[in-house]
């Protein structure tokens, strides 16, 4: 039975087995791993994971894919299918808790899924995700570049990159109009102030053309003058913009604002 991908869900199904070996290597899959996969689609990657790890939690929003997935995964009792929105479900209750997130992420939710997993899936130690090349470049972009933004800061505060691999458009159906890439990263110790830092970072980049002090004032972080004072405390001038700060400087800025 042919399954029509849903554009509204950002579906581009993985259909080429050749990329699976690259995922295996970058994710460092092992027989004791517990993996969460978001957006299994037609189950090509899901079946591959199920044959190599202890347990797979496959989260799929599109219930119409259930017959296809059930047939593909037949005989794999270590694969659990959960139907629902990964951004709404309480994935922290999965049992056993996942240690790795390995997925061909739907294009339209790739960034929020990764960002939410940094806090929402504290047991996850390693990520290996297939995303648009542009998104992959943003995750580890450096300050003062067009790609550098809120997601760059948050991902880099929580993880370090361990691998990168460009992916051909031909491994998907339908063939996307953009390039893709596999990017792998592993967790580092999250700053205790991460929830507060996330709020500062998100609002700091909400108005890229404005100075950081003005952006934060618009978001309700005290007055512009108080924000300027906090910036001076961390060695930055009043005209500093969000894209000029290193990730660690946002941690310092959050502390200065709180002080």
N, C-alpha and C positions, 0 to 999 in steps of 0.2 A: 504494500500500500504506500502510495506517495504522500508525504506530508508536506504541506505548503508552509514555509516559514512565515511568521507574522512580523511584518515590518514594525508595527507599533511596539513589539516586545524586543526589538533590536536583534532578532534571531538570524544568525548566520551559522548554520550547522557545520560542524567538523565532519568531513567525509573521507579524509586521506589519512591512512594509518601511518604513513611515513614520519609524521611529526611526533608520533607518540613516543618514540625512542628519545627524542630531544627532551620532551616533558619528563620522562623517567629520569634522565640524567640531571636536569636542572632541579627537579623536586627531590632528588636523592631518595627515591622510593625504597622502602624496605618492608619485609614481611610482617613487622610488628606495627606498622604505621596505621593510624586512624585518620582518614582523609575526609574533608568536606568538599564537595563539588557543587557549585552553584551554576545552574543552567545546563544540565546534562544533554538537552536537545534530543538527538537520536540515540544517544548512549554509546557512541564510539569510544570516547575517553572513559566513560563509566565502566564499561566492560573490561577495558584494559586495566584500570585501577583495581577492579574487583578481583582480577586474576593475580595481583601482585601484593596487595596489602591486606591487613587483618580485617578492616572495616571501612566501608564507604557510606557516608551520608550524602545522598544526592537530592538537592533541593531544586524543584522545578515549578515554575509559576503556571505553566501551560498544561492544563489537565488533559487537553486533547492528545497529548503525546503519550499518555499512559499506556495504551495498547502497544505502541511501538517499543517503548522502554521495557515493558513487561516481557515481551518476546525476546528482546535483545539480551536481557539480564537473567533469563530463565536458568535456574540451577545455581545461581550465585546468591546463596543465603547470607553472605556477608555484606550485601548491598541493601541499604534501606532507602526507599523512595519516600520523600516527603513533598507533598504538593502544597505550594503556598508562596507568598512573596517573601524573599529572603530579607528584605528590608523591614518587614513587619514581624515575622516570626521571631520567637525568642530562641535563637540558635545556641545560646549559652546553656540550654537544658539538654542538649544532645548527649546521649549516652551510648557508648563511651565518648568522652569529650575529644574533639578532633585536635590533632597536632599539626596538621598541614591543610592548607587551602590550595587546591589544585583545580583549575577551571578554565574553560573557554568562556569568559564572561560576556554576557549580553552587552552590546555596545552602549546602550542607553543608560545602564546602571553600573558600569564598571567602576567608576570613580567612587560613588557613594558606598558600594559594597566593600571596596578595599578600605576606605576611611572608617566605616562603621566597624569593620572587623578588628581594627587596631585595638579598640577598647572592648567591643562587644564579644569578641572571641579571645579571651585572655590566654587560653590554652594553646592557641595556634602559634607555632614557633617558626614556621616557614610557609611562604607563599610562592606559588608558581602559576602565573595567570597569563592568559592570552588576551590581549587587548589591542585596540587601535595603536599604531606606532606613535601617533601624536600623544596619546595618553601615557604610553610607556615612557616616552621621553620626559613627560612632565614629572613623573614620580621622583626622578633623581636629577632634575634640572638644577642648575647653579644660580645663585643670585645674579641680578642685573641682566637676565635673559628673558625673552618673551615667554618661554615655556615655564618659567619659575612662578609658582603661585601657592595658594593655600595648601593644595594637596601635596606639593613638593615638600613643604615645611613639615607637615604632619607625618608623612611617610618616612621622611629622613630622621625625624625625632624618635620614631618607634622602631625603625628597621635599618638594615644595611644591605645594599644590593650584592647578590652573589652570582647572578648570571643574566645574560641577555642574548636573544636569538631572533633575528628577523624571520618572518613567516610569509610564505607566498600566498597571494590571494586565491590561488587555485585549490587550496586545501579546504575551502568553504563552499557551501551551497546555501543561498545564492552567492555568487562571486561578489564580494564587497567592492566598493569604489575607492577604498582607502587601504593603505598598507597596514599590516598587523605585526605584532612582535610578542614573543614570550619574554617575560621579565620575572626573575626570581629574587626574593629577598628574605632575610631572616630577622627575627625579632632581637632587639637589644632592650635593655631595661628602660621602661617607659618612665618619663619624669613624673614624680608624684603630682605635680600641678597640671598634668596633661589636660584634664577637662577644662580648666581655666585658660590654659594656653590655646586650646582649640578654639575657644570663643574669641580670644584676642586675634588669632590668626585669621579666622573666617571673616571677621569684621574688618581687619586691616586690609584685606585684598578686595573688599566689596566695592571700593571706589579707587581703582588703580591710578587714575589721573590726579587724585588728590594727595596731599601730603598725609603721612601716617597719623599725625596729630589730628588733622581734620577728619580723616576717616573714622578714627576712634571716637571723636566727639559726636559725629553723626550717629554712631551706634550706641551712644549713651555712656561712654567711658569718661565720666567727669567732663571737665571743660577742656578746650584746646590748650589753655595755659598749663593745666595740670598734666596733660599728655606730653607737652613739650618738656616740662620739668622731668617727667619719667624718662623721656628719651635722653635728656642730658645726663641723667644718672647712669645710663649704660654707654655713654660716650658718643651719642648721636645728636646731630643738629636738628633744629626745628623744621627744616625743609626735607628731612629724610622721608623717603617713600618705602612702602612695604617691601617692594622687590629688592631693596638694598640690604635688608637684614639677613644674616645667616640664621639657620634654624635655631641654634643655641641662643642667639640674641633675643629671640621671641620669648624664650623661657625667662631670661633676665628681665625683659620688658614687662612681662606679666607680673613678676615679683615686685618690680618698681611701682607698677600701677596699684598693686594691692597694698603696698607700703604707704 
